[in-house]
Every structure is written in C-alpha cells, then in structure tokens.
Amino acid sequence: MTTPAKPTERDAERGVDLGEVHPDAVIRARAPLRVSFCGGGTDLMPYAADHGGLVLSATVARYAYATLRFIPEDAIRVRSLDYNTIATFRLDEPLIYDGSFDLVKACLRRLRVGEKAGRGLELYLETDAPPGSGLGASSALVVAVIGTFMSWRRLALTKYQIADLAYDLERKDVGIVGGMQDQYASAFGGFNLMEFRGEHDVVVNPLRVDPDIAHELEYNSLLVFTGGTRLSSHIIDSQVSGYTRGDPGVVKAMAEIKRLVADAKAALLRGRIADLGEILHQQWIQKKRTSSAISTPRIDLLYEEVRALGALGGKMSGAGGGGFMFLICPFDRRPAVSERLKELGCSVSPVEFEPEGMQTWIGSPMSSPIPAAAR
C-alpha cells in the first residue's frame, strides 16, 4: 500500500500543490468487499446505541476500484465503468444531490476538491459486484474514492477516520439507510470482530485466524449470486421498525443474533468449520424473524435445496432479499451443490479472503482521456 506522507500544516489547509504531481499521474485505489458471518443487523441504529452491536465478518478478493487522473480542463468528470455513464461538473459548480453520482459528489464536497483542484480531474469507478448485492459494494466504492483523494492530497487519515468519513458520506450527507459495518470492514480488511456502541463509537478487533483455517474455510465455502439485487433500505426500514415498536419476536431475534457472534468467533478461531456452518444456519433462521422482507420464496427454495444436498449452513449477505448468498459446504458436496444452483439460475464462485483493507498506488497512464464525443 502507498502510505501518504504526513501533511504539513499548510498542506492540511490547502491540499498538496498540484505542481508536485506529474500531469500524467494516475492515482488508483481499491477497497475490498465483505461477507458477514454473524451479527449483521445489530450494527443498525438505534439497536447499536441501545444494546451494543457485534459483527463478525471478513473481506473477500472482490473490490471496488477508483482511478483519479488530471485533465487540462476546468471540470471534474466522473465515469462509471459498470454502467457506462458519465457526469461532468465545472470546478466552481455547486454539487447538488439529484440521484446521479451522489456519493461521489458528497466526497467531493466534504474534501472540498473543486476549490483545491487547480486543474481538471477524471474519476473512474468500477466494482466487482453490483450495488444491492449484499457485499457492501457501495460502501467499498466510497472508501476507494476517499483513498484516491487521500493519496493525491497526502492526507494522513487513519483507518478509523476513513471509515468514519465514508459512513458520514453515505448515511448523513446522502441519506442512504444502512448499518455501520461495511465502511469499517472495507477500510480495515481481513477477519474482524467489530463492536458498535453508537455512531463513530466503533472498535474493530482484527482476528488472528490461522492461515490453514482460512484456507480450509475457503475450500469449504461457496459464494452464490442468486440472480437479483434489492433495495436494502426497504428491508432495513422494516427491521428497524419492528425493533423500535418493541415487536417481541424481532427483539428476541436480534438478541439471539448478537449472542451467536461469540460462538461463531470461537468456531472460526479454533477451525471448527462444521460448527461455524451450523451457527450460520441458526443465524439465518433468526435473521428471517426480524423482517418478512429478509427472504423470498425463491431464496427459501435455493436454501432448502442446498441443505438437502449437504450444505451445512449459510445466509444471504447484507440486508437479504436478494444478491449474494454465502454457504459453508463440505468440499465433497460442493460439486453437487454447485450444479444444482446453476440449474436453478444462480452463479456460483469460490471464496477467497482478502487480508488487506483499502490500498492505493500510482498507476501507469495506459489510455487516453474520454473522447469529447463520448462525454
């Protein structure tokens, strides 16, 4: 990882003089996506403030990428390579949240990029999973964007500060409903037990998972794209509503989800993969009790089929309702499980964990700026 140099007081006030940056420089960042094993939902407010949340998660070798380079125009141009969409803003233009690149606009506004730029910028965005797929792609993308500006302006932000800023950009500035785990997972990377006591009152405990255990878990796991994404805000609103109105079933399920985190942590660290699979199964049962929107008839069918074929347990990643399912499945049952899932219209891929969080580096200018006709 390219570690930004500590800025001087003058740098902190104005950003680094762009004369120090080669005009052909390309600044890149990547931030990993994540799977949560246990505790998802307890990082939502107000549950986290009332009872304290716990989440056990790990980052995987799927990423959100951001590339920043300079152009000889008085403009900031943003391009999504996933959706092949482009937006252009003047350096002095007020950035209005209108549903187009709002998360990027929030980052530009928070870091005052327009007034610091001095010349035009192009920002390219790409992810290894679509938004709404349950792997925290949107949060990872925000973390990656922060990484490029942080590297350019040599801002010495800690991992906590990066995650805090990403959380504020998503939840406060743009108003996207969600929990707190995604930003911290992407900034820190690796296997973590995260404690949530309230907004910005978060403790990330990196876990020393033996490499042999991590490899064994990879070999006995599958990541399944169920064929659709979802609006997580609707599901989260339903969960929060059930908790705030004191629904006994929801309150009890949330408490059980939190309790299972300690069991999952012990099983992971001791390499009891089969036990971890059963804990994930119990977690999924409790998760579905927090909202009727967590699962669908199709997801229930998929899960019943893989359990019948030998999968030990699993859960929908993120809020649920669609997107990716993480499964723990004995290696000798994986072929049959994978084949059946493909017959049911799913995409199946192996799992590879990523031990590092957000990384930045200086890339090579390998392509030309966007042609005028394509802008």
Secondary structure as UniProt FT lines:
FT   HELIX           9..14
FT   HELIX           18..20
FT   TURN            23..24
FT   STRAND          26..38
FT   TURN            40..43
FT   TURN            45..46
FT   HELIX           47..51
FT   STRAND          53..71
FT   STRAND          75..80
FT   TURN            81..84
FT   STRAND          85..90
FT   TURN            91..92
FT   HELIX           102..110
FT   TURN            111..112
FT   HELIX           113..117
FT   STRAND          120..127
FT   TURN            131..132
FT   HELIX           137..152
FT   TURN            153..154
FT   HELIX           159..167
FT   HELIX           168..173
FT   HELIX           181..188
FT   STRAND          191..198
FT   TURN            199..200
FT   STRAND          201..206
FT   HELIX           211..219
FT   STRAND          221..225
FT   HELIX           232..244
FT   TURN            245..246
FT   HELIX           248..269
FT   TURN            270..271
FT   HELIX           273..288
FT   TURN            289..290
FT   TURN            292..293
FT   HELIX           297..308
FT   TURN            309..310
FT   STRAND          313..316
FT   TURN            318..319
FT   STRAND          324..328
FT   TURN            331..333
FT   HELIX           334..343
FT   TURN            344..345
FT   STRAND          347..349
FT   STRAND          359..363
FT   HELIX           372..374
//
